[in-house]
Amino acid sequence: MVELLSAQASDTYKAHLRSIGVSYLIAGEDRLDMELAVRKIGEAFGVDEVILGGGANLNWSMIRDGLCDEVSLVLMPVADGENHTNSVFEANEKYSAAVPIGFTLLGVQALDDGSVWLRYSVDGPVS
């Protein structure tokens, strides 16, 4: 696990992270700079591919900032009827604005449990 922080994070918080064995990277002055964060993750860990497992706000921010080249979704044959759940992508005006982003279908695969795996390339903003 790696915590992403802006330079505004306090020395006390960074000391706390170190005390519990959590690594951190500073990416941005006043707020997180996700492009810088992705670059630093690549350099620090020698990776050229990052898989997001975050929530709807993180997913949206990365898509909107052009930092994702593929979206992979698995649709399961289950419904719960909840109406207070997050979507896959949610803009949060504090972090990133809502703009239409286009996708191109790369593949569809039916899975043994009845789920469907959808893969899309990210085209970017559309008008």
N, CA, C and O atoms as a GROMACS GRO file, in nm:
protein
  508
    1MET      N    1   0.084  -0.116   0.000
    1MET     CA    2   0.000   0.000   0.000
    1MET      C    3   0.090   0.124   0.000
    1MET      O    4   0.192   0.131   0.069
    2VAL      N    5   0.049   0.221  -0.080
    2VAL     CA    6   0.120   0.348  -0.087
    2VAL      C    7   0.018   0.460  -0.074
    2VAL      O    8  -0.079   0.464  -0.149
    3GLU      N    9   0.040   0.548   0.020
    3GLU     CA   10  -0.047   0.663   0.040
    3GLU      C   11   0.004   0.776  -0.049
    3GLU      O   12   0.123   0.804  -0.052
    4LEU      N   13  -0.087   0.840  -0.120
    4LEU     CA   14  -0.051   0.955  -0.202
    4LEU      C   15  -0.086   1.081  -0.124
    4LEU      O   16  -0.199   1.096  -0.076
    5LEU      N   17   0.011   1.171  -0.112
    5LEU     CA   18  -0.008   1.293  -0.034
    5LEU      C   19   0.033   1.415  -0.114
    5LEU      O   20   0.117   1.406  -0.204
    6SER      N   21  -0.027   1.528  -0.082
    6SER     CA   22   0.025   1.655  -0.134
    6SER      C   23   0.130   1.704  -0.035
    6SER      O   24   0.145   1.649   0.074
    7ALA      N   25   0.203   1.806  -0.075
    7ALA     CA   26   0.306   1.863   0.012
    7ALA      C   27   0.245   1.927   0.137
    7ALA      O   28   0.317   1.959   0.231
    8GLN      N   29   0.113   1.945   0.138
    8GLN     CA   30   0.044   2.004   0.252
    8GLN      C   31   0.029   1.906   0.368
    8GLN      O   32  -0.007   1.948   0.478
    9ALA      N   33   0.056   1.778   0.347
    9ALA     CA   34   0.042   1.679   0.455
    9ALA      C   35   0.140   1.715   0.568
    9ALA      O   36   0.254   1.753   0.543
   10SER      N   37   0.093   1.704   0.690
   10SER     CA   38   0.175   1.743   0.804
   10SER      C   39   0.286   1.640   0.831
   10SER      O   40   0.275   1.523   0.795
   11ASP      N   41   0.392   1.687   0.893
   11ASP     CA   42   0.500   1.598   0.933
   11ASP      C   43   0.450   1.494   1.032
   11ASP      O   44   0.497   1.380   1.033
   12THR      N   45   0.353   1.531   1.115
   12THR     CA   46   0.295   1.438   1.212
   12THR      C   47   0.226   1.322   1.140
   12THR      O   48   0.241   1.207   1.179
   13TYR      N   49   0.150   1.354   1.034
   13TYR     CA   50   0.081   1.249   0.959
   13TYR      C   51   0.181   1.160   0.888
   13TYR      O   52   0.166   1.037   0.888
   14LYS      N   53   0.283   1.218   0.828
   14LYS     CA   54   0.384   1.137   0.761
   14LYS      C   55   0.457   1.047   0.861
   14LYS      O   56   0.487   0.932   0.830
   15ALA      N   57   0.486   1.099   0.980
   15ALA     CA   58   0.550   1.018   1.084
   15ALA      C   59   0.458   0.903   1.125
   15ALA      O   60   0.505   0.791   1.148
   16HIS      N   61   0.328   0.930   1.134
   16HIS     CA   62   0.232   0.824   1.166
   16HIS      C   63   0.235   0.715   1.060
   16HIS      O   64   0.240   0.596   1.092
   17LEU      N   65   0.234   0.754   0.932
   17LEU     CA   66   0.239   0.654   0.826
   17LEU      C   67   0.365   0.568   0.837
   17LEU      O   68   0.359   0.446   0.824
   18ARG      N   69   0.479   0.635   0.860
   18ARG     CA   70   0.605   0.560   0.876
   18ARG      C   71   0.597   0.464   0.995
   18ARG      O   72   0.647   0.352   0.987
   19SER      N   73   0.534   0.508   1.104
   19SER     CA   74   0.528   0.425   1.225
   19SER      C   75   0.445   0.299   1.206
   19SER      O   76   0.467   0.199   1.274
   20ILE      N   77   0.350   0.303   1.112
   20ILE     CA   78   0.267   0.184   1.087
   20ILE      C   79   0.309   0.111   0.960
   20ILE      O   80   0.240   0.020   0.913
   21GLY      N   81   0.423   0.153   0.904
   21GLY     CA   82   0.479   0.081   0.790
   21GLY      C   83   0.413   0.109   0.657
   21GLY      O   84   0.418   0.026   0.566
   22VAL      N   85   0.350   0.226   0.643
   22VAL     CA   86   0.285   0.262   0.517
   22VAL      C   87   0.374   0.360   0.442
   22VAL      O   88   0.409   0.467   0.493
   23SER      N   89   0.410   0.322   0.320
   23SER     CA   90   0.489   0.411   0.235
   23SER      C   91   0.402   0.524   0.183
   23SER      O   92   0.280   0.511   0.177
   24TYR      N   93   0.466   0.635   0.147
   24TYR     CA   94   0.391   0.745   0.089
   24TYR      C   95   0.475   0.815  -0.017
   24TYR      O   96   0.598   0.811  -0.014
   25LEU      N   97   0.406   0.878  -0.109
   25LEU     CA   98   0.468   0.959  -0.213
   25LEU      C   99   0.406   1.097  -0.210
   25LEU      O  100   0.284   1.110  -0.195
   26ILE      N  101   0.487   1.200  -0.224
   26ILE     CA  102   0.438   1.337  -0.234
   26ILE      C  103   0.418   1.368  -0.382
   26ILE      O  104   0.512   1.357  -0.461
   27ALA      N  105   0.297   1.406  -0.417
   27ALA     CA  106   0.266   1.436  -0.558
   27ALA      C  107   0.175   1.558  -0.563
   27ALA      O  108   0.053   1.546  -0.556
   28GLY      N  109   0.234   1.675  -0.574
   28GLY     CA  110   0.158   1.798  -0.582
   28GLY      C  111   0.181   1.887  -0.462
   28GLY      O  112   0.214   1.840  -0.353
   29GLU      N  113   0.165   2.016  -0.483
   29GLU     CA  114   0.187   2.113  -0.376
   29GLU      C  115   0.064   2.130  -0.287
   29GLU      O  116   0.066   2.092  -0.170
   30ASP      N  117  -0.043   2.187  -0.342
   30ASP     CA  118  -0.163   2.216  -0.264
   30ASP      C  119  -0.265   2.103  -0.266
   30ASP      O  120  -0.342   2.086  -0.172
   31ARG      N  121  -0.265   2.026  -0.374
   31ARG     CA  122  -0.356   1.913  -0.390
   31ARG      C  123  -0.286   1.806  -0.469
   31ARG      O  124  -0.181   1.831  -0.529
   32LEU      N  125  -0.342   1.688  -0.470
   32LEU     CA  126  -0.279   1.578  -0.542
   32LEU      C  127  -0.273   1.606  -0.692
   32LEU      O  128  -0.371   1.650  -0.752
   33ASP      N  129  -0.160   1.581  -0.750
   33ASP     CA  130  -0.139   1.588  -0.893
   33ASP      C  131  -0.129   1.443  -0.939
   33ASP      O  132  -0.024   1.379  -0.927
   34MET      N  133  -0.240   1.390  -0.992
   34MET     CA  134  -0.245   1.248  -1.024
   34MET      C  135  -0.149   1.209  -1.136
   34MET      O  136  -0.095   1.098  -1.134
   35GLU      N  137  -0.125   1.297  -1.231
   35GLU     CA  138  -0.028   1.265  -1.336
   35GLU      C  139   0.110   1.247  -1.275
   35GLU      O  140   0.182   1.153  -1.309
   36LEU      N  141   0.149   1.336  -1.186
   36LEU     CA  142   0.277   1.324  -1.116
   36LEU      C  143   0.279   1.198  -1.029
   36LEU      O  144   0.381   1.129  -1.022
   37ALA      N  145   0.168   1.169  -0.963
   37ALA     CA  146   0.159   1.050  -0.878
   37ALA      C  147   0.182   0.923  -0.958
   37ALA      O  148   0.258   0.835  -0.917
   38VAL      N  149   0.117   0.913  -1.074
   38VAL     CA  150   0.134   0.794  -1.158
   38VAL      C  151   0.279   0.782  -1.204
   38VAL      O  152   0.335   0.673  -1.205
   39ARG      N  153   0.338   0.894  -1.243
   39ARG     CA  154   0.479   0.892  -1.286
   39ARG      C  155   0.570   0.847  -1.172
   39ARG      O  156   0.661   0.766  -1.192
   40LYS      N  157   0.547   0.901  -1.052
   40LYS     CA  158   0.630   0.865  -0.936
   40LYS      C  159   0.612   0.718  -0.897
   40LYS      O  160   0.708   0.652  -0.859
   41ILE      N  161   0.490   0.668  -0.906
   41ILE     CA  162   0.466   0.526  -0.877
   41ILE      C  163   0.545   0.439  -0.974
   41ILE      O  164   0.608   0.341  -0.935
   42GLY      N  165   0.542   0.477  -1.102
   42GLY     CA  166   0.617   0.403  -1.203
   42GLY      C  167   0.766   0.402  -1.174
   42GLY      O  168   0.831   0.298  -1.184
   43GLU      N  169   0.819   0.518  -1.138
   43GLU     CA  170   0.962   0.530  -1.110
   43GLU      C  171   1.001   0.455  -0.983
   43GLU      O  172   1.101   0.384  -0.980
   44ALA      N  173   0.922   0.471  -0.877
   44ALA     CA  174   0.955   0.412  -0.747
   44ALA      C  175   0.944   0.260  -0.746
   44ALA      O  176   1.021   0.192  -0.678
   45PHE      N  177   0.848   0.208  -0.823
   45PHE     CA  178   0.822   0.065  -0.818
   45PHE      C  179   0.854  -0.007  -0.948
   45PHE      O  180   0.832  -0.128  -0.960
   46GLY      N  181   0.906   0.066  -1.046
   46GLY     CA  182   0.945   0.004  -1.172
   46GLY      C  183   0.829  -0.056  -1.249
   46GLY      O  184   0.844  -0.160  -1.313
   47VAL      N  185   0.713   0.009  -1.244
   47VAL     CA  186   0.595  -0.042  -1.314
   47VAL      C  187   0.556   0.054  -1.425
   47VAL      O  188   0.578   0.174  -1.416
   48ASP      N  189   0.497  -0.001  -1.530
   48ASP     CA  190   0.446   0.084  -1.637
   48ASP      C  191   0.296   0.066  -1.655
   48ASP      O  192   0.236   0.119  -1.749
   49GLU      N  193   0.235  -0.009  -1.563
   49GLU     CA  194   0.090  -0.029  -1.567
   49GLU      C  195   0.037  -0.028  -1.425
   49GLU      O  196   0.090  -0.096  -1.337
   50VAL      N  197  -0.069   0.049  -1.403
   50VAL     CA  198  -0.132   0.059  -1.272
   50VAL      C  199  -0.278   0.019  -1.289
   50VAL      O  200  -0.345   0.062  -1.382
   51ILE      N  201  -0.326  -0.063  -1.198
   51ILE     CA  202  -0.466  -0.103  -1.200
   51ILE      C  203  -0.538  -0.028  -1.088
   51ILE      O  204  -0.498  -0.037  -0.972
   52LEU      N  205  -0.642   0.045  -1.123
   52LEU     CA  206  -0.720   0.118  -1.024
   52LEU      C  207  -0.821   0.026  -0.959
   52LEU      O  208  -0.892  -0.048  -1.027
   53GLY      N  209  -0.826   0.030  -0.830
   53GLY     CA  210  -0.929  -0.042  -0.757
   53GLY      C  211  -0.997   0.053  -0.661
   53GLY      O  212  -1.047   0.012  -0.557
   54GLY      N  213  -0.998   0.178  -0.698
   54GLY     CA  214  -1.052   0.280  -0.610
   54GLY      C  215  -1.202   0.296  -0.627
   54GLY      O  216  -1.270   0.213  -0.687
   55GLY      N  217  -1.248   0.404  -0.574
   55GLY     CA  218  -1.390   0.435  -0.583
   55GLY      C  219  -1.422   0.519  -0.704
   55GLY      O  220  -1.337   0.548  -0.788
   56ALA      N  221  -1.547   0.558  -0.712
   56ALA     CA  222  -1.599   0.630  -0.828
   56ALA      C  223  -1.530   0.763  -0.851
   56ALA      O  224  -1.509   0.802  -0.966
   57ASN      N  225  -1.493   0.835  -0.743
   57ASN     CA  226  -1.425   0.964  -0.760
   57ASN      C  227  -1.284   0.947  -0.815
   57ASN      O  228  -1.244   1.020  -0.905
   58LEU      N  229  -1.210   0.850  -0.762
   58LEU     CA  230  -1.075   0.824  -0.814
   58LEU      C  231  -1.083   0.778  -0.959
   58LEU      O  232  -1.007   0.826  -1.044
   59ASN      N  233  -1.173   0.686  -0.988
   59ASN     CA  234  -1.188   0.637  -1.125
   59ASN      C  235  -1.215   0.754  -1.220
   59ASN      O  236  -1.152   0.764  -1.326
   60TRP      N  237  -1.309   0.842  -1.182
   60TRP     CA  238  -1.343   0.954  -1.269
   60TRP      C  239  -1.225   1.049  -1.287
   60TRP      O  240  -1.196   1.092  -1.398
   61SER      N  241  -1.159   1.082  -1.178
   61SER     CA  242  -1.046   1.175  -1.187
   61SER      C  243  -0.939   1.123  -1.282
   61SER      O  244  -0.884   1.198  -1.362
   62MET      N  245  -0.910   0.996  -1.274
   62MET     CA  246  -0.806   0.937  -1.359
   62MET      C  247  -0.851   0.933  -1.506
   62MET      O  248  -0.772   0.961  -1.596
   63ILE      N  249  -0.977   0.898  -1.529
   63ILE     CA  250  -1.031   0.897  -1.666
   63ILE      C  251  -1.030   1.038  -1.723
   63ILE      O  252  -0.981   1.061  -1.834
   64ARG      N  253  -1.084   1.132  -1.647
   64ARG     CA  254  -1.096   1.270  -1.694
   64ARG      C  255  -0.961   1.334  -1.722
   64ARG      O  256  -0.948   1.414  -1.815
   65ASP      N  257  -0.860   1.300  -1.643
   65ASP     CA  258  -0.727   1.358  -1.662
   65ASP      C  259  -0.645   1.285  -1.768
   65ASP      O  260  -0.526   1.314  -1.785
   66GLY      N  261  -0.707   1.189  -1.838
   66GLY     CA  262  -0.638   1.118  -1.945
   66GLY      C  263  -0.533   1.020  -1.896
   66GLY      O  264  -0.438   0.989  -1.968
   67LEU      N  265  -0.549   0.969  -1.775
   67LEU     CA  266  -0.450   0.880  -1.716
   67LEU      C  267  -0.489   0.733  -1.723
   67LEU      O  268  -0.416   0.647  -1.672
   68CYS      N  269  -0.601   0.703  -1.784
   68CYS     CA  270  -0.645   0.564  -1.805
   68CYS      C  271  -0.657   0.539  -1.955
   68CYS      O  272  -0.712   0.621  -2.028
   69ASP      N  273  -0.605   0.426  -1.998
   69ASP     CA  274  -0.620   0.393  -2.139
   69ASP      C  275  -0.718   0.278  -2.161
   69ASP      O  276  -0.755   0.249  -2.275
   70GLU      N  277  -0.762   0.213  -2.053
   70GLU     CA  278  -0.857   0.104  -2.067
   70GLU      C  279  -0.947   0.095  -1.945
   70GLU      O  280  -0.904   0.120  -1.833
   71VAL      N  281  -1.074   0.060  -1.969
   71VAL     CA  282  -1.171   0.035  -1.862
   71VAL      C  283  -1.216  -0.110  -1.876
   71VAL      O  284  -1.255  -0.154  -1.984
   72SER      N  285  -1.211  -0.182  -1.767
   72SER     CA  286  -1.251  -0.321  -1.764
   72SER      C  287  -1.365  -0.335  -1.664
   72SER      O  288  -1.348  -0.305  -1.546
   73LEU      N  289  -1.480  -0.381  -1.710
   73LEU     CA  290  -1.598  -0.395  -1.624
   73LEU      C  291  -1.649  -0.539  -1.630
   73LEU      O  292  -1.656  -0.598  -1.738
   74VAL      N  293  -1.683  -0.592  -1.516
   74VAL     CA  294  -1.749  -0.723  -1.511
   74VAL      C  295  -1.890  -0.700  -1.459
   74VAL      O  296  -1.908  -0.654  -1.346
   75LEU      N  297  -1.989  -0.733  -1.542
   75LEU     CA  298  -2.129  -0.721  -1.502
   75LEU      C  299  -2.175  -0.858  -1.455
   75LEU      O  300  -2.167  -0.957  -1.527
   76MET      N  301  -2.224  -0.861  -1.332
   76MET     CA  302  -2.268  -0.988  -1.273
   76MET      C  303  -2.420  -0.997  -1.279
   76MET      O  304  -2.489  -0.896  -1.272
   77PRO      N  305  -2.472  -1.117  -1.292
   77PRO     CA  306  -2.616  -1.136  -1.302
   77PRO      C  307  -2.683  -1.133  -1.164
   77PRO      O  308  -2.745  -1.230  -1.120
   78VAL      N  309  -2.669  -1.018  -1.096
   78VAL     CA  310  -2.723  -1.000  -0.962
   78VAL      C  311  -2.772  -0.856  -0.950
   78VAL      O  312  -2.708  -0.765  -1.003
   79ALA      N  313  -2.882  -0.834  -0.881
   79ALA     CA  314  -2.932  -0.699  -0.854
   79ALA      C  315  -2.978  -0.694  -0.709
   79ALA      O  316  -3.028  -0.793  -0.657
   80ASP      N  317  -2.960  -0.577  -0.644
   80ASP     CA  318  -3.004  -0.566  -0.504
   80ASP      C  319  -3.108  -0.455  -0.484
   80ASP      O  320  -3.164  -0.443  -0.375
   81GLY      N  321  -3.134  -0.374  -0.585
   81GLY     CA  322  -3.236  -0.272  -0.574
   81GLY      C  323  -3.196  -0.149  -0.494
   81GLY      O  324  -3.278  -0.059  -0.476
   82GLU      N  325  -3.074  -0.143  -0.446
   82GLU     CA  326  -3.030  -0.027  -0.368
   82GLU      C  327  -3.032   0.099  -0.453
   82GLU      O  328  -3.004   0.095  -0.573
   83ASN      N  329  -3.067   0.211  -0.391
   83ASN     CA  330  -3.065   0.337  -0.464
   83ASN      C  331  -2.964   0.436  -0.405
   83ASN      O  332  -2.957   0.550  -0.452
   84HIS      N  333  -2.888   0.397  -0.306
   84HIS     CA  334  -2.787   0.484  -0.246
   84HIS      C  335  -2.648   0.426  -0.267
   84HIS      O  336  -2.568   0.419  -0.173
   85THR      N  337  -2.619   0.384  -0.388
   85THR     CA  338  -2.488   0.325  -0.418
   85THR      C  339  -2.415   0.414  -0.517
   85THR      O  340  -2.476   0.488  -0.593
   86ASN      N  341  -2.284   0.405  -0.515
   86ASN     CA  342  -2.203   0.483  -0.608
   86ASN      C  343  -2.203   0.419  -0.746
   86ASN      O  344  -2.225   0.298  -0.761
   87SER      N  345  -2.179   0.502  -0.844
   87SER     CA  346  -2.161   0.452  -0.979
   87SER      C  347  -2.014   0.417  -0.999
   87SER      O  348  -1.934   0.431  -0.907
   88VAL      N  349  -1.979   0.373  -1.117
   88VAL     CA  350  -1.840   0.342  -1.148
   88VAL      C  351  -1.758   0.470  -1.156
   88VAL      O  352  -1.642   0.474  -1.114
   89PHE      N  353  -1.818   0.576  -1.210
   89PHE     CA  354  -1.752   0.706  -1.224
   89PHE      C  355  -1.840   0.813  -1.163
   89PHE      O  356  -1.959   0.821  -1.193
   90GLU      N  357  -1.781   0.897  -1.078
   90GLU     CA  358  -1.854   1.011  -1.022
   90GLU      C  359  -1.760   1.130  -1.014
   90GLU      O  360  -1.653   1.124  -0.953
   91ALA      N  361  -1.802   1.240  -1.075
   91ALA     CA  362  -1.726   1.364  -1.064
   91ALA      C  363  -1.754   1.426  -0.928
   91ALA      O  364  -1.866   1.420  -0.878
   92ASN      N  365  -1.652   1.483  -0.870
   92ASN     CA  366  -1.665   1.556  -0.744
   92ASN      C  367  -1.605   1.693  -0.771
   92ASN      O  368  -1.486   1.704  -0.800
   93GLU      N  369  -1.687   1.796  -0.762
   93GLU     CA  370  -1.641   1.930  -0.801
   93GLU      C  371  -1.516   1.973  -0.726
   93GLU      O  372  -1.443   2.060  -0.772
   94LYS      N  373  -1.490   1.912  -0.611
   94LYS     CA  374  -1.369   1.943  -0.535
   94LYS      C  375  -1.244   1.894  -0.609
   94LYS      O  376  -1.137   1.953  -0.595
   95TYR      N  377  -1.258   1.787  -0.686
   95TYR     CA  378  -1.141   1.726  -0.752
   95TYR      C  379  -1.143   1.736  -0.904
   95TYR      O  380  -1.039   1.760  -0.964
   96SER      N  381  -1.259   1.718  -0.967
   96SER     CA  382  -1.264   1.720  -1.113
   96SER      C  383  -1.406   1.742  -1.162
   96SER      O  384  -1.502   1.693  -1.102
   97ALA      N  385  -1.418   1.815  -1.270
   97ALA     CA  386  -1.549   1.848  -1.326
   97ALA      C  387  -1.604   1.732  -1.410
   97ALA      O  388  -1.530   1.644  -1.454
   98ALA      N  389  -1.734   1.734  -1.430
   98ALA     CA  390  -1.799   1.635  -1.515
   98ALA      C  391  -1.789   1.680  -1.661
   98ALA      O  392  -1.829   1.792  -1.694
   99VAL      N  393  -1.736   1.594  -1.746
   99VAL     CA  394  -1.732   1.616  -1.891
   99VAL      C  395  -1.756   1.481  -1.957
   99VAL      O  396  -1.717   1.379  -1.902
  100PRO      N  397  -1.819   1.478  -2.076
  100PRO     CA  398  -1.842   1.350  -2.142
  100PRO      C  399  -1.710   1.291  -2.192
  100PRO      O  400  -1.631   1.359  -2.258
  101ILE      N  401  -1.688   1.162  -2.161
  101ILE     CA  402  -1.570   1.090  -2.206
  101ILE      C  403  -1.619   0.972  -2.290
  101ILE      O  404  -1.709   0.899  -2.248
  102GLY      N  405  -1.560   0.954  -2.407
  102GLY     CA  406  -1.600   0.845  -2.496
  102GLY      C  407  -1.512   0.722  -2.478
  102GLY      O  408  -1.396   0.731  -2.439
  103PHE      N  409  -1.571   0.606  -2.507
  103PHE     CA  410  -1.503   0.478  -2.500
  103PHE      C  411  -1.525   0.401  -2.630
  103PHE      O  412  -1.623   0.424  -2.700
  104THR      N  413  -1.434   0.311  -2.662
  104THR     CA  414  -1.450   0.220  -2.776
  104THR      C  415  -1.442   0.078  -2.725
  104THR      O  416  -1.349   0.042  -2.653
  105LEU      N  417  -1.539  -0.004  -2.761
  105LEU     CA  418  -1.543  -0.143  -2.717
  105LEU      C  419  -1.425  -0.221  -2.773
  105LEU      O  420  -1.403  -0.222  -2.894
  106LEU      N  421  -1.350  -0.286  -2.684
  106LEU     CA  422  -1.238  -0.370  -2.725
  106LEU      C  423  -1.275  -0.517  -2.725
  106LEU      O  424  -1.225  -0.595  -2.806
  107GLY      N  425  -1.363  -0.555  -2.634
  107GLY     CA  426  -1.398  -0.697  -2.627
  107GLY      C  427  -1.509  -0.725  -2.529
  107GLY      O  428  -1.532  -0.650  -2.433
  108VAL      N  429  -1.579  -0.835  -2.554
  108VAL     CA  430  -1.686  -0.883  -2.469
  108VAL      C  431  -1.662  -1.032  -2.449
  108VAL      O  432  -1.640  -1.105  -2.546
  109GLN      N  433  -1.667  -1.076  -2.325
  109GLN     CA  434  -1.646  -1.219  -2.298
  109GLN      C  435  -1.748  -1.266  -2.196
  109GLN      O  436  -1.757  -1.210  -2.086
  110ALA      N  437  -1.823  -1.368  -2.230
  110ALA     CA  438  -1.915  -1.430  -2.135
  110ALA      C  439  -1.833  -1.521  -2.044
  110ALA      O  440  -1.748  -1.597  -2.091
  111LEU      N  441  -1.856  -1.512  -1.913
  111LEU     CA  442  -1.784  -1.593  -1.816
  111LEU      C  443  -1.871  -1.708  -1.767
  111LEU      O  444  -1.993  -1.704  -1.782
  112ASP      N  445  -1.808  -1.809  -1.710
  112ASP     CA  446  -1.878  -1.931  -1.671
  112ASP      C  447  -1.991  -1.909  -1.571
  112ASP      O  448  -2.088  -1.985  -1.569
  113ASP      N  449  -1.980  -1.807  -1.487
  113ASP     CA  450  -2.084  -1.783  -1.386
  113ASP      C  451  -2.200  -1.697  -1.437
  113ASP      O  452  -2.288  -1.659  -1.360
  114GLY      N  453  -2.200  -1.668  -1.568
  114GLY     CA  454  -2.305  -1.586  -1.627
  114GLY      C  455  -2.271  -1.437  -1.631
  114GLY      O  456  -2.349  -1.357  -1.683
  115SER      N  457  -2.157  -1.400  -1.577
  115SER     CA  458  -2.112  -1.261  -1.583
  115SER      C  459  -2.064  -1.230  -1.724
  115SER      O  460  -2.037  -1.319  -1.804
  116VAL      N  461  -2.053  -1.100  -1.753
  116VAL     CA  462  -2.001  -1.055  -1.882
  116VAL      C  463  -1.886  -0.959  -1.854
  116VAL      O  464  -1.899  -0.864  -1.777
  117TRP      N  465  -1.773  -0.984  -1.919
  117TRP     CA  466  -1.655  -0.900  -1.903
  117TRP      C  467  -1.648  -0.808  -2.024
  117TRP      O  468  -1.638  -0.854  -2.138
  118LEU      N  469  -1.654  -0.677  -1.998
  118LEU     CA  470  -1.649  -0.575  -2.102
  118LEU      C  471  -1.517  -0.499  -2.091
  118LEU      O  472  -1.478  -0.458  -1.982
  119ARG      N  473  -1.450  -0.481  -2.203
  119ARG     CA  474  -1.326  -0.403  -2.205
  119ARG      C  475  -1.341  -0.290  -2.306
  119ARG      O  476  -1.385  -0.311  -2.419
  120TYR      N  477  -1.303  -0.168  -2.264
  120TYR     CA  478  -1.313  -0.050  -2.347
  120TYR      C  479  -1.181   0.025  -2.347
  120TYR      O  480  -1.112   0.031  -2.245
  121SER      N  481  -1.145   0.082  -2.462
  121SER     CA  482  -1.036   0.179  -2.463
  121SER      C  483  -1.100   0.315  -2.432
  121SER      O  484  -1.218   0.337  -2.458
  122VAL      N  485  -1.018   0.403  -2.376
  122VAL     CA  486  -1.068   0.536  -2.340
  122VAL      C  487  -1.028   0.631  -2.452
  122VAL      O  488  -0.910   0.651  -2.479
  123ASP      N  489  -1.128   0.690  -2.517
  123ASP     CA  490  -1.104   0.781  -2.630
  123ASP      C  491  -1.076   0.924  -2.585
  123ASP      O  492  -1.004   0.997  -2.652
  124GLY      N  493  -1.134   0.964  -2.473
  124GLY     CA  494  -1.117   1.099  -2.424
  124GLY      C  495  -1.245   1.180  -2.439
  124GLY      O  496  -1.350   1.126  -2.474
  125PRO      N  497  -1.236   1.311  -2.412
  125PRO     CA  498  -1.354   1.397  -2.414
  125PRO      C  499  -1.423   1.398  -2.550
  125PRO      O  500  -1.359   1.394  -2.655
  126VAL      N  501  -1.555   1.402  -2.545
  126VAL     CA  502  -1.636   1.414  -2.666
  126VAL      C  503  -1.726   1.536  -2.652
  126VAL      O  504  -1.759   1.578  -2.542
  127SER      N  505  -1.765   1.591  -2.767
  127SER     CA  506  -1.852   1.709  -2.761
  127SER      C  507  -1.997   1.672  -2.782
  127SER      O  508  -2.084   1.760  -2.780
   0.00000   0.00000   0.00000
